[in-house]
Amino acid sequence: MRTLYHFNGGVHPPTHKAQSTQTPIMQAGLPSRLVVPLHQHAGNSAKPAVQVGDHVLKGQLFGMPEGSVSSAVHAPTSGTVTAIDMQVVAHPSGLPDLCVTLLPDGRDEWITRVSTDYLQTNPAELRQLLRLAGVVGLGGAVFPSDLKLRPGTQKIKALVLNGAECEPYITCDDMLMRERADEIVRGAEMMRHILEAGEVLIGIEDNKPAAIAAMRAAVSANSLNTMEVVVVPTIYPGGGAKQLIRVLTGIEVAAGVRSTDLGVQCFNVATAYSAHRAIEHGEPLISRIVTLTGNVQQAQNFEVLIGTPVNELVALAGAKADTNGYIMGGPMMGVPLPSDQVTVTKATNCIIASSPALFPPPPPSMPCIRCTRCVEVCPAELQPQDLYWFAKAKNFGKAQEFNLFDCIECGACSYMCPSNIPLVQYYRFAKSEIWANEREKDAANLARERHEYHLLRIEREKQEKAEKLAQKEKAAAAAKAAATTGTDAKTIEALRAQVREIARPASEHPKE
Amino acid sequence: MLTALLVMSFIALLLGAVLGFSALKFRVEGNPLVDKIDAILPQTQCGQCSFPGCKPYAMAIAAGEADINRCPPGGEEGIRKLADLLGMEFKPFGEDTAAQKPKSVAFIDENTCIGCTLCIQACPVDAISGAAKQMHTVVAAECTGCELCVAPCPVDCIIMIPLKETISTWKFQYPAPPDPASGLASSSDKITAMSGHSQ
């Protein structure tokens, strides 16, 4: 029996998971249109690789990765590109972003898919393959997986596969593990191969017995003796990458440290599944499992094409009449969607239909009484009451000193707060203000540098001009002197030519 | 008595020599206060403070010749930071200071541009590219929005376009007190708080 470790705090919110695990994963099918954002991953937006009017095949490249931190985006089905424009995307801001709109032709015709034998391919090529297949972390952070598969300064001892799925309502990983355990396990083995990791630890919370059984069966069926399914206690946020690494290996990953440098790396089970689809079947990441739950007739998991509009998706589950909005993600960390017209992205693990009965408006928040219940539950071992104090006072420097950026925004503090203070909102506000300040500072530094160079250039030009003038005057004086002292005509002519020579470039290049 | 005098004057000479040497050796180039003030200023180099650029304004502040409330692009936040740094009271913008405007970048209407290079010469950060009798264009990423290129243009082809908020520049709002009229959960925290009370 493996020794498990603990992380600080954690909470036990009601899970609400049973309602969406009654039926198997259903195919959501082809929607009337697909709107695929080009920025679905952490890092730079992908660069459009198609044009309006192009006929594309399923799996064809929509956007090329741009820069080192970026990933590719693909056509979810075959059809015609009708627009490449700014559309409202699934982001709490409700602002538009560049999207490719695809009108499906109904044939669902694939590109030629090439299977790769991962044992015969070197890791760098496999990483490039995953980058071009658009494989990103499907746990919610959507960080490009190829970058996480780069070896660090230390040999990777443990590859942690995250099947904990601690957040209430969400069951997409649970259902994926129940139904497609074999492919997850094979994908994990590929990742282990790329990282040359010692062992693979699959962490699953003990409230998913069916998934645990399926994964154990898949591991033994593939006779992988370096892989182990580890049952971890159910506690929120036990599925946070840092928390799960802590529970399984005892390693604490500090802020700003790459976990590969500590000999451990963590991937979501769905990411391992997508990596397997990409390497073994040559299929890029164009669909994912989405839990549809909350105020709906039939809560269920769907396999959804990326770019499917949320309103067409919820029609499949039957949103009840009093639905007043949709939340992307879970109730703890999710964000409200700006409208039901936005589309599913790689980050959409769950859509909860909300209603006043399900999520009634919160009671008014009361002053902080510094009871430190938030400290007791904070998995990052922060002082949430102090962070709140500084964020509220807009004292961002102090908030950073108290390690604001270690906050994973899990919401355990707000959940426990007896004064109903929306703590995480304050932390998000403070973080985005700090980022904005840093952007401004960078812009100011660039401007300062360019202005200093500008002044330097003007000074240099002035000097050059002065030197030229001095030279010209000197030559003229010499010519005059020669004329008055009666030097022969030849010397005078030579000196005159010299003067002309000096004067010429100045007249040819008028002041810009 | 004489020994004491000699010892004391020797020590005085020695210490004087050490101080004199370190004054030369560890001399600080420029005024460090100017750099600190300059770091707070927004570096638009727009001259709205009546000084030719941010550095001259910083020098004037450091010398006590200029007020701290003369920089509209820095906003009140900038005045506050300057007041903090200099140990002064916050001072609102004076009536003679130029009005604050949203952050913008210059845009050249390329159909109207005659290629006179006047704007290129006016740009304090060399953010306009072009040559004589060639079309000019503004490198938006490097434009500080100082508007110094607008006035010299003989054909008025430069306009200032306010920067729009994008997803990458969007900021979370300061949490507002919850609105009991709206049933829709407008943030995850409301939802969070709720699931806590519905158990």
HADDOCK unambig.tbl for C-alpha pairs under 7 A between the chains (distance, minus, plus):
assign (segid A and resid 13 and name CA) (segid B and resid 196 and name CA) 6.85 0.50 0.50
assign (segid A and resid 14 and name CA) (segid B and resid 199 and name CA) 6.50 0.50 0.50
assign (segid A and resid 93 and name CA) (segid B and resid 167 and name CA) 6.88 0.50 0.50
assign (segid A and resid 93 and name CA) (segid B and resid 170 and name CA) 6.80 0.50 0.50
assign (segid A and resid 95 and name CA) (segid B and resid 166 and name CA) 6.59 0.50 0.50
assign (segid A and resid 95 and name CA) (segid B and resid 167 and name CA) 6.11 0.50 0.50
assign (segid A and resid 324 and name CA) (segid B and resid 184 and name CA) 5.96 0.50 0.50
assign (segid A and resid 325 and name CA) (segid B and resid 184 and name CA) 6.40 0.50 0.50
assign (segid A and resid 331 and name CA) (segid B and resid 188 and name CA) 6.35 0.50 0.50
assign (segid A and resid 331 and name CA) (segid B and resid 191 and name CA) 5.73 0.50 0.50
assign (segid A and resid 331 and name CA) (segid B and resid 192 and name CA) 5.78 0.50 0.50
assign (segid A and resid 332 and name CA) (segid B and resid 188 and name CA) 6.30 0.50 0.50
assign (segid A and resid 332 and name CA) (segid B and resid 192 and name CA) 5.14 0.50 0.50
assign (segid A and resid 333 and name CA) (segid B and resid 188 and name CA) 6.18 0.50 0.50
assign (segid A and resid 334 and name CA) (segid B and resid 188 and name CA) 5.74 0.50 0.50
assign (segid A and resid 335 and name CA) (segid B and resid 187 and name CA) 6.37 0.50 0.50
assign (segid A and resid 335 and name CA) (segid B and resid 188 and name CA) 5.53 0.50 0.50
assign (segid A and resid 336 and name CA) (segid B and resid 186 and name CA) 6.38 0.50 0.50
assign (segid A and resid 336 and name CA) (segid B and resid 187 and name CA) 6.18 0.50 0.50
assign (segid A and resid 336 and name CA) (segid B and resid 188 and name CA) 6.89 0.50 0.50
assign (segid A and resid 356 and name CA) (segid B and resid 183 and name CA) 5.51 0.50 0.50
assign (segid A and resid 356 and name CA) (segid B and resid 184 and name CA) 6.84 0.50 0.50
assign (segid A and resid 359 and name CA) (segid B and resid 185 and name CA) 6.95 0.50 0.50
assign (segid A and resid 359 and name CA) (segid B and resid 191 and name CA) 5.86 0.50 0.50
assign (segid A and resid 359 and name CA) (segid B and resid 194 and name CA) 5.63 0.50 0.50
assign (segid A and resid 359 and name CA) (segid B and resid 195 and name CA) 6.79 0.50 0.50
assign (segid A and resid 360 and name CA) (segid B and resid 183 and name CA) 6.56 0.50 0.50
assign (segid A and resid 360 and name CA) (segid B and resid 194 and name CA) 6.37 0.50 0.50
assign (segid A and resid 361 and name CA) (segid B and resid 180 and name CA) 6.36 0.50 0.50
assign (segid A and resid 361 and name CA) (segid B and resid 183 and name CA) 5.68 0.50 0.50
assign (segid A and resid 361 and name CA) (segid B and resid 185 and name CA) 6.52 0.50 0.50
assign (segid A and resid 361 and name CA) (segid B and resid 190 and name CA) 6.80 0.50 0.50
assign (segid A and resid 362 and name CA) (segid B and resid 190 and name CA) 5.70 0.50 0.50
assign (segid A and resid 362 and name CA) (segid B and resid 193 and name CA) 6.37 0.50 0.50
assign (segid A and resid 362 and name CA) (segid B and resid 194 and name CA) 5.93 0.50 0.50
assign (segid A and resid 364 and name CA) (segid B and resid 178 and name CA) 6.42 0.50 0.50
assign (segid A and resid 411 and name CA) (segid B and resid 192 and name CA) 6.97 0.50 0.50
assign (segid A and resid 414 and name CA) (segid B and resid 189 and name CA) 6.69 0.50 0.50
assign (segid A and resid 414 and name CA) (segid B and resid 192 and name CA) 6.85 0.50 0.50
assign (segid A and resid 414 and name CA) (segid B and resid 193 and name CA) 6.38 0.50 0.50
assign (segid A and resid 415 and name CA) (segid B and resid 192 and name CA) 5.63 0.50 0.50
assign (segid A and resid 415 and name CA) (segid B and resid 193 and name CA) 5.25 0.50 0.50
assign (segid A and resid 415 and name CA) (segid B and resid 196 and name CA) 5.94 0.50 0.50
assign (segid A and resid 420 and name CA) (segid B and resid 193 and name CA) 6.34 0.50 0.50
assign (segid A and resid 422 and name CA) (segid B and resid 189 and name CA) 5.27 0.50 0.50
assign (segid A and resid 422 and name CA) (segid B and resid 190 and name CA) 6.83 0.50 0.50
assign (segid A and resid 424 and name CA) (segid B and resid 189 and name CA) 6.57 0.50 0.50
assign (segid A and resid 425 and name CA) (segid B and resid 175 and name CA) 6.04 0.50 0.50
assign (segid A and resid 425 and name CA) (segid B and resid 189 and name CA) 6.63 0.50 0.50
assign (segid A and resid 426 and name CA) (segid B and resid 174 and name CA) 6.77 0.50 0.50
assign (segid A and resid 426 and name CA) (segid B and resid 175 and name CA) 6.26 0.50 0.50
assign (segid A and resid 428 and name CA) (segid B and resid 172 and name CA) 6.25 0.50 0.50
assign (segid A and resid 429 and name CA) (segid B and resid 171 and name CA) 6.97 0.50 0.50
assign (segid A and resid 429 and name CA) (segid B and resid 172 and name CA) 4.72 0.50 0.50
assign (segid A and resid 429 and name CA) (segid B and resid 173 and name CA) 5.84 0.50 0.50
assign (segid A and resid 429 and name CA) (segid B and resid 174 and name CA) 5.80 0.50 0.50
assign (segid A and resid 432 and name CA) (segid B and resid 171 and name CA) 5.25 0.50 0.50
assign (segid A and resid 432 and name CA) (segid B and resid 172 and name CA) 6.14 0.50 0.50
assign (segid A and resid 433 and name CA) (segid B and resid 171 and name CA) 6.61 0.50 0.50
assign (segid A and resid 436 and name CA) (segid B and resid 169 and name CA) 7.00 0.50 0.50
assign (segid A and resid 444 and name CA) (segid B and resid 42 and name CA) 5.62 0.50 0.50
assign (segid A and resid 444 and name CA) (segid B and resid 43 and name CA) 5.19 0.50 0.50
assign (segid A and resid 447 and name CA) (segid B and resid 43 and name CA) 5.94 0.50 0.50
assign (segid A and resid 447 and name CA) (segid B and resid 44 and name CA) 6.94 0.50 0.50
assign (segid A and resid 447 and name CA) (segid B and resid 125 and name CA) 6.15 0.50 0.50
assign (segid A and resid 447 and name CA) (segid B and resid 142 and name CA) 6.98 0.50 0.50
assign (segid A and resid 448 and name CA) (segid B and resid 43 and name CA) 5.74 0.50 0.50
assign (segid A and resid 450 and name CA) (segid B and resid 125 and name CA) 4.98 0.50 0.50
assign (segid A and resid 450 and name CA) (segid B and resid 126 and name CA) 6.90 0.50 0.50
assign (segid A and resid 451 and name CA) (segid B and resid 124 and name CA) 5.62 0.50 0.50
assign (segid A and resid 451 and name CA) (segid B and resid 125 and name CA) 4.54 0.50 0.50
assign (segid A and resid 454 and name CA) (segid B and resid 124 and name CA) 6.62 0.50 0.50
assign (segid A and resid 454 and name CA) (segid B and resid 125 and name CA) 6.21 0.50 0.50
assign (segid A and resid 454 and name CA) (segid B and resid 126 and name CA) 6.51 0.50 0.50
assign (segid A and resid 512 and name CA) (segid B and resid 117 and name CA) 6.78 0.50 0.50
